[in-house]
């Protein structure tokens, strides 16, 4: 299919020339009307040097002529300025371009004062770049004729709307071929950098990975980070392994080791990931997801604690429940303790919490002193987050549809933000897991470096 090429240009006071000279700017409307009325007699004397230079450059670049032209001219309502309007010149230029290109250009009229920057940007965004005529595979904008406000507005509106399709041209004095400008690529690169930073500030790795405007290496690193953020540890390890194998990126020391531990189900590594995942959800103000992570952290802590003393694994299956029941029956006094609380021996969170309480309180059960201290601290910390149980239960992650915000959670916990995060870290400390530095920050730095935006 043939590429559609569009040229958009402002019509200024020097765009239409007769006998090699610009028309009288004080009588521009009248002069244009005269030439339009006497077109056949005048056309041998007419020229459009800036538009012709742009057309030549496009043909040199594309190997073919422009498909469509959109001219922007002034036709002001204010009588003081109408004499210098370019509307009649635009009509003449349209006739000349139709004869040269074989298609009829469209003319868009500006009825406002063309020297007002804000008004012109709004006009070009609403009335020019959105026109059907402007739809094309490649859109050239000529930054030559028109007021400085119109040139600026055309450039900004076109780059913002057409993005990578936009090519800017300028015509030097006396030049017969227009010169390409790099401003479009520079502005888009600035947009890309700013957009990338906004995504990285929110650890939105999925969006970075999906954006083909970023270098492939940056996308691949982001895909690994996104997989980790989604607890897809197998994919996380696979992507990092591929990056290291191909040499596409330098995978820092320790990344693959850590990825391997996560993929193999290492409990300590998973707890640390769960903590930082919760922190990210908090920073994003995704409060339902945050509480979901907190509850999983408490549940996982209970599973870890009981796993230490029973060698059981907890995976939510009937087999796991049966194994827990069999173990509970082997612990003297535990079944009776659970029955008093109206709990049956199964691997549910309330039962596991009550079981851990029993082990901590019963001195004769042989629990090692260091474990008793750690488990007691864990049991003392859990109720802090338990204060948010009603919020959780009424939210979408449990049994309701009630909305959540950070202040609701802090009020329920009776903590400020730092106190809340410190309490969350205490849950990790109970199992010898150190939160350390933000696990996602190294990915942020690696993505910035791969994208050429490193700080």
Helices and strands as residue ranges (DSSP letters): E 5-10, E 17-18, E 21-22, G 25-27, H 28-37, H 39-42, G 43-45, E 46-47, H 49-62, E 68-74, G 79-84, H 87-101, E 106-110, H 117-123, I 124-128, G 132-134, E 138-142, H 148-162, G 163-165, E 166-170, E 179-181, H 183-201, H 205-210, H 216-229, H 233-246, H 255-263, H 267-283, H 287-310, H 318-330, H 334-340, H 349-361, G 363-365, H 369-386, H 389-394, H 406-413, H 417-429, H 441-451
